[in-house]
Amino acid sequence: MKKVFSSGRLTRLRNLLKDRNLQGYILPTEDEHFNEYVGTADRRCAFISGFTGSSCSIVITLDQAALWTDGRYQLQASSELDENWSLFRNDLTEAPTRVQWIVSSTSPGSFIGYDGRQIPYTGIETLKKELAGVEAELGILPNCNGIQNPLSRQLVNIPNTNLIDLVWDSMSELQIENVSRPIRSSNPLLSIPVSFSGSSWQQKIDRVRNMMKAKGAELLVLYALDEIAWLFNLRGNDILYNPVFYAYAIVSLNKIDLFLNSKTVDQTSRLEDYLSDKQYLVEIHSYSEFFNYLETAVHNSPEKHSPQQPSRVWLDLSASYAIVSKIPENQRLFHISPVAEMKSIKSLSELNGIREIHITDSLVLCDFLAWLEGEANQINDNSCCKQSHDYKPIKPNAENGAGLPVIKPPLVLTEASTAQYLDALRSQAKDFFSLSFSTISCADANGAIIHYHPVEGQDAPITNTSIYLVDSGGQYMTGTTDVTRTIHLGESTLEQNNCYTSVLKAHIALAMQIFPSNTPGSRLDIISRRIMWQFHGNYAHGTGHGVGAFLNVHEGPIGLSSSRINAYTRMGIVEPGLQENMLFTLLSLYLCCAYTFSGASPDFTFTKIRN
């Protein structure tokens, strides 16, 4: 994994901080839409630090820099960060929080900047409360009645400006360190047929408006890209692995405002015709106009009954500080987005499409693993890697194989070459759109690095004694797949057998569980994790997550960790595992759907979709 030498970048950022009388800067991984996967132009953490994982938080002061990430990325981060950085694991109680570190690393009265478009409003409020609490322990009194204590550290929003962008753009313009900042993608859109979605976009709008009326909301603000794509039955290709497009939307009871990049609109054939419906009045605006338009729309929204009961604006709990700050406090209605709730409950049409595409995807994976085992069995015991034997074509009979065109396999078995081969096989499948994430292909000790991605030339060989883990998936026109398998290419040890069996037991325990409606995901998480604890093992990730229908491979609001999974036909991944640090990882992953166990009972259980 290549290191970024961050000294020059940090120096330029610190000069900007000094110019603005700031003593620190907070930087999250996410973009303003809080995507898990961000476009190349928005990978600010990777630019400033060199860390390429999908989740982290950074704080930079005038003389220090720190990065927090979870257990999935500790090994990766330690190998990617240079000597300028302190690394902390944010899921360990002994690690300092961002606020604790800020207080210990800055002087009283310091100003800490942030881009309000990148951080949830609730996140900023939480940081402010924690900051006041930590400072109170040091005898620094909080601000009172609008009077600012000069010794209190202040969190400062920098409107419409991201300081990392300023550094990145200037280095790119001057071609310093060969830096070149990519341009945000603006690709054409495609529409999804009702035969897959189960409802037209007009029917979905009707459902949303009924939910708005029930909550007493006149406006709904949408910023999550997968929600906007799902609501309008549209898909895009602006972010790698996610079939979404950059957009905002404001839904009122009598019109809809959709904010898109002009290039996207220009490239999409008959988009205005698709959205043209006199009963629904969809107006397309420039993406850059969103924040100014939102402020105007809120100001012009009709009062509900009187000035004492103004119109209410529905905001998801994770809405950004920049969005929320445009709305007067007495008009804010915080609640989980109605679109997120609707999207998580798959229609029968979506479930049927997902089942069918999992047959295709499973055949691809089975053919790949059969090929790999066959090749590994022919490796000479004295060689570490080998040239692939005469390749055998993927069986053309759909009953016995994926029926894919013949693709020549790699000449040498390595983590990278096998990942590339699997990606090529999957790309030939019917209705394939893209991968759903970068294929994780790892042998032996590299399996202990969660979300490890092999780099050609720096990857490990695959031998006839390897434990091989592959985590992969695809985006198809009728569904999204995510499947993990761990196989042994030689003779497994007794310890490895016991580890594998414990993972299987964890799957079975959750699969057999019957649970009542409104059961928090954290309680279901423990059912699988308990098996691993009894085995004196654990895994540094959640037990499961939601999966989109030709949308994001990690989909909220459900999850077997802290979110709820309690509604009919909510679909997600179940993936308990075991990490033996620096030795190997065993992980098996299944796509499941929660369904009503009995027609007369509110209880639920899981059924396996495929894989």
N, C-alpha and C positions, 0 to 999 in steps of 0.2 A: 504494500500500500504506500503510495507516494506521499511524502510529506510536503506541505506548503511551508515555506520559510516566511513566517508571519511578521518579522520585525519591521519591515518597511511599511506594511499595511497598518500595523498598530500605531506606528509613529504618525502616519497621516491622519488616522482617526483621532488620535490624541491632540493633534494640532487643531482639528475642528472642534473638539470639546473645549479647549482653552479659548478659542475664538468666541464661543457661546457661553462662557462662564459655567461650564458643566464639569463635574468631577468624575462622572461615570456614565455608562450607557448600557441599557438592557437590550438584549437581542434574542428573540425566540427563533425557532426553526421555521415556523409557519409563515405563509404569505398572508395577505389581507383577507383571503377566503378561508384560512385555516385548513388548507389541504394538508394531508399527510405527505403526499408526494408533491413537491413544488417544481415548477418549471425551472429550467436552467438559469433563466434570468433572475430568479428569486432565491437562489441558493446562497444566501448571504452568509450563513454560518460557515459553509464550506469555503467560501472565498476568504473570509477573515481569519479562519482558524486552521483549515485543512481537514476538519472532521466531516466525513461524508455520510454519516448515519442519518436516519430519517427523523430522529427525535433528540433534541438537546435544548439547552438554554444557556446563554452566555451573558456574563457581566464583565465589562472592561472599565478599568479606572485609569488614572493618569500614569500609574506605574505597575499595575498588575492586570492579569487576565485569567478568568476562570470559566470552566465549562462543566455543566451538569448533564449527565445522561443516565439511563437506567441500566440494569444488569445485562440487557441484550447487547449493549455496545461497549462495555468496558474494555474488553481486549482490543477491539477495533480502534477506539478512541486513543488508547495508550500508544498504539503504533502509529497513528496519524498525526497526533499533536506534537509540536516541537517544544523546545525548552521554555518558551515564553508562557506556557499555559499550566494552570493547576487543574487537575481533573477530579471531579467528585461524582459519586454515585448517588443519585437523588432518591433512591428507594432504600437507603440505609440511614437509620436514625443517627448514627455517629457522624455522618457527613453534615457540614454546615448548610443551612438553607441559603438561598440567594441573599435574603435580607440580612441574615447573621453575617455573611461574608462581606456584604456592603458596609455594614456598621463597623466591622473590624478592619476594613481596608480603606475607609475614607474618614475624613475629619468631620466633626460636628458642623452642621450648617451646609453640608455639601448638597449639590443639585445633581440628580441622576436622571438623565434623559431617556426617552423611549419614543418610538413611533406608534401613536395611538391606533393606527390602522392594523397593526400586527398583534396586538394584545387584547384579549377580551376585557370589557369594562369590569366584569366581576373579578377578573384576575388582578387588575390594577387596584381595585378596592381592597382585595385581600392582602396585597403587598403593602398597602398603606396602613392597614390595621396591624399587620405583623411588624412593620417598621416602628409604629408607635409603641407597640408592646415591648420590643427589644430595647428601644431607647429609654422607655420608662424604667426598665430594670437597671439602666445605667444612670438614672436620676435626671434624664432629660425629659421635661414635661411636654406633653403633646400640645399642638395648636389648640387654642380655646377661643370660642366666640369670634372666629374669623381673624384672631390676632395670631400671627405667626411667631413661634419661638425661634429666634435666630440660631439656636443650637440644633434645631431639628433638621434632619436630612429631608429633602423634598424630592418627590418624583415629578418630573416635568415632561409633559407631552410636547413634542416638537411637531406642530401642525404641518401636514403636506410635505414633510421632508424626512428622508431616511439617510442618516449619516453614513451608513455603510454604502448606500448607493452612490453618494458623492465621492467616496474614496474609490469605489469600483469604477465608476464612470471616468474619473480623472485619470486613473492608471491606464484604463483602456484607451482613452483618447491620446495619451502621451506614449502609449505602448511600453509602459514600464513593466519589467519582469515578464514580458510577453503576455500580459494580461489582455484578454479580449472578452468583454461582457456580451453574452448572447442577447438577441432581441426576443421579446415575448412572442410566442406563437399566436397566430390568428388564422385558424384553418376553417374551411367550410363545414357546415353542419349537415347532419343527415337526420331524417325523421324515422321514428320507430312505428311500425304498424300496430294498430289496435289489436290485431290477432296475437301479438306478443305482450303488449302493455296491459291489455284487459280493459282499458278505459281511454277515451279520447282526452286530449288536454282540456277541452271544455268541461267534460264531466269531472275532471280532477279539480278544476277551478271552482265548480259548483260546490264540491265537498269542502274545499278550503273555506269558501265564503260562509257556508253553514257553520263551520267551526269558529270562524271569526265572530259571527253573530252571537253564538252561544257564549263567547268570552267578552262580548261587548267591545270588540275591536273594529275600528274603521280602516286601519291600514295594517298591512303585514309586510315586513322588510325581510327579503331573502338575499343572502350573500353566499351561502354554501353552494358550490358549483354542482354537486351531484343532485341537490334538491331542485335547482332550477332546471337541470337537464331532465330529471324525472317528471317534473310537473308539466313541462311542455312537450314531452315525448320526443326530445331532441338529444342527439349525441354529438360530440365533437372530438377533437384530437389535439387539444392545445397543451396537455400535460401528459408526459410519458406514462404509459400503463393505465391511465384514467381516461375513459371516453367522455370527457367533459370539455367545457369551453368557458372562457372568462366572461362573466356576466354578473349583473345585479338585477333584482326585480323588486318592484313595489306593487303589491296587490291591494286594491281598495274594493269597496262593495260595488263600484260601478265602472271601473276601468283597471287596466294593467299596464304598468310601465316597465319595459324591458331594456336594459342597458347593455349594449354589445359593442365590441370593437368594430369600427367601420369596415375594416378589411374583411372581417368575418361575414358581415352583411353583404358586402359586394361579391364575395366568392360563393355565397350560398344561393343556389338557383331557387327562385320563387319562394323565398322565405316570407316575404310580406303576404303573398297569396296564402301560404300555409297558416299564417296567424291572422288572416283577415276574417273577421266574424263580427258583424255589426252589433250583435248581442253582447259581445265581450270586450270590444274596444281595446285592442292591444296597440300600444304606441311604442315604437322603437326609438331609443335615444343613444347618443354616443356614450361609451363606457366611462369616459372621463367626466361626464356631467353628473354622475350619480350623487355625490355628496352635496353639491349645491342644490340639485333638484330635490333631494330628500328634505333638506331644510325648508325649502319653499312649500313642498307638499304637506309637511306637518303643519306649517303656519297657516296654510289655506284650508286645511281639513275642517269639515263642519263640526261645530260644537254639538255634543250629544244632547244635552238638555239646557245647560246654563254654563256660564264661565266657571262655576264651581265644579262642574262635571264635564271637562273637556274631552275631546275625542281621544281615544286610546290607540297606541301604536304597539302592535304585537312584535316583540323581539325575542329571538332565541336566547337562551341563557349564556351562550358563548359569543354574543354579538360584540364587535370590537368597541373599544373606547371611542374611536372616531365616529362610529355610527351612533352610539348611544348619546354622545355629547351633543348631537344635533337635535335631540328630542327633549323638550322640557320634562323635568322629573315627574310632574303630576300626570303626564301622558304616557309614561312607560308601562308596558304590560310585559313582564318577563315570564315566559313559559316556553317549554320545549316546542320547537317549530311544528306546526300541524303537518307540514310536508314531510318532515323527518319521520313522524309517527306513521303517516300513511304509507310512505315508501318502505318502511321496515316490514310491513304486513304484505307479503307477496300475494298477488292475485293468482287464481288457478292457472291462467294463461302463462304467467311468469314462471310458476312452478313447473308446468309441463315443458316449457322451453328449456328450463334449467336442467331438468331430468334428462332430456334428450341430448343436450350438449355434453353432459357428463358421460354419456355412453361413448361418444366420439373421443372426448379427452382421455377417458380411461383406457381406451384401446391404444391410443398413442403412447401413453405412459407404460402400459404393459409390454408393448413391443420394444420400447426403449430398454426397459429393465431386463427383458429376456435377452436382448442383444448384448447388453453389458455383462450379464452373468456368463453368457456363452463365451465372450471374448476373454473375460477374466479367468475362466477355467482353462484356457489354452495358454496362459502366460507361463513361461518357464520359471520355475521356482527361484532361479538365481538372478532373474532380471527385475529391475525396479519398475520398468515400464516397457512397452513393446509397440511394435507396429501391429495395427489391426489386421486380423486374418481376412481371407477373402470374404467380402461383405455379403450378407444375405439380404435380399430385398425385403422390405416390409410386405407382408402377405397381402395380395390384392383382394382376397376374399374377405368381405366385411364381417363374416361370421367368425373368422379366425384371426383377423388383424384389422388394423385401421383402414386398410384399403388406400394407402397413400402412395404417391409416386415414389419411385426409388430415389433415395438420397445417399450418396457415398458417405460412409462413416469416417470418423477421424483416423489418421494413420497412427497416432499415439494416444494412449489413454491417459488423460489428465483431467483435473477438475474442470478446467476451462473448455477443453475440447469436447468433453461429454455434454457440458451445458449447452454449448453451441449446437451440437448435434440434436439434442432434445428440442431446442428452440426451433431448429430448422424443420424437424418432423412436425411439431405442433403448428407451425405456420402454414403447412400444406393442408391442414384439416378444413373441412367444410365450414363455412361461415366464420372463419378465423378473422379477427380484427387486429389484435395486438396481444402481446403478453400482458398479464395482469400485474406482474411485478418482475423484477430482475431475478432470473433463476438462481437459486442457492444450490450450489453443487460442491460438496465438501467431503473429504476423506479424512478419517481418523481424527487427529487432534484439531484440525480446522473446524470440525463439527461443534467444538465447544464455543466457537465465535458465532453467536446468534446473528442471523442476517449476514453471514459471511458471503462475499461475492468474489469468485476467483478472478484473478487478473492473469491473462496469458503471459507466460514467461516467469511469473512469480508464484504460480500455483503448484500444488502437490501432484505427484503421479498417483494413479489408481492401480493397485496391485491385486494379486490374488489372495492377499491377507487383509485387505482394507475393509473397514466399516464405512459404507458409503451412504450419505444422506442427500436426498434431492427434494427440494421444496420449490414447486413451480406451479404455474397456472396460466390461463389464457382468457382474453376477452373475446367473446363470440357474439354474433348478432342476436343470439337468444339466451345469453347467460354469461356468467363469470365463474371461473374455476380456480381453486386453490387446493393443492393436494401435496402432502409430504409423505415420503416413504424412506425408511432406513433398512438397508439390506447388508448382510455380511457376505463378502465375496470369497471367503475361505471357511475355515473351521472356527466357530465361535468358542469362547471360553465359558466356563461355568458362571463367572461373574457377569459376563455380557448377556448370557441367557437369562439370568435372574433380573438384570436391569430391564431387558426387553419385556419380560413377563410382567414386571410391575407396571410398565407403561400400558400394556394391554389390559391389566386389571383396572387401571384408572379409567380407561375408555369404557369398559364394561360397566363399572360402577355408575358412571354418569348416564350411560345409555339406558340403563334399567331404572333410573330414578323417576318416580312420579312426584310432581310438585304442584302446589296450588298456584292459582293466579296471583300476580303481584309479588312473586318470589324474587328478591334481589339477586342479581347475578353473582354477587360475592358469596352467597350461600351455596349456590351450585358450584362455584369455583372450588370450594372446600371439599366437596364430595370427591372430586378427582385428586385434589392435592393431598387429601388425607391418606390415600393409598401410598403416595410417594413419601410422605412423612414417616409412615410406618416402616418403609424401606430405608429410612434415613437419607432420603434424596429429596430433590425439589427441582423446579424449573423457573427461570427468571423471566417469565412472560405470562400473560393471562391464559386461562384455560380455553377461552374461545372468543370469537368476535363475529359481528354481522358481516354478511357478504351481499353486495349489490346484484341486481339483475341487469347485466351488461352495464355495470357501473363500478364504483370503487370496490376493490377487493376487501378493504376494511371499511365497514359501514356502520355508523351509529344509527340510533342511540343505544342499541342492544350490545351486550357483551357479557361474557362470563368472567367478570372481574368486579366491577362496582355498579355497572348499569343494569337496568332491569331487562329481563327477557320473559315476558308474560302474556304476549298476545298471540292470537290464533295465526298459524302459518308464518310465524317469524322464523327466519332462516339464518343459520350461522355455522361457523366452523367450530369443531371441538378438537383441541390439540394439546392434551397433556403430554409431557415429555420428561426427559431426564438429562441433565448436563453433568458429565464427569469432567471437571475442569482440566483442560489441556490433554485429555485422553480421547473422549468421543462424546457424541450426543445421540440419544435415541429419541426420535420424534415420529409420531404417526398422526395424521390429520384427516378428519372426515367432515363432510358437509352434511349437516343435519337440519331438520325442520321441527320446531315445536308445534305440536298439534293437540287438540282436545282429546283427552284419554277416554272420556265418557260423555255422551250427549247430555246426560242429566247432571254432570258434575263439572265444576270449574277447574278440575285438575288437568295437568298437561304431562306429556312425556315427549321423548325425542324419537324421531324416525330417521334413518339414514337415507339421504337422497341417492347418492352414488359414492364410488370410491371406497 
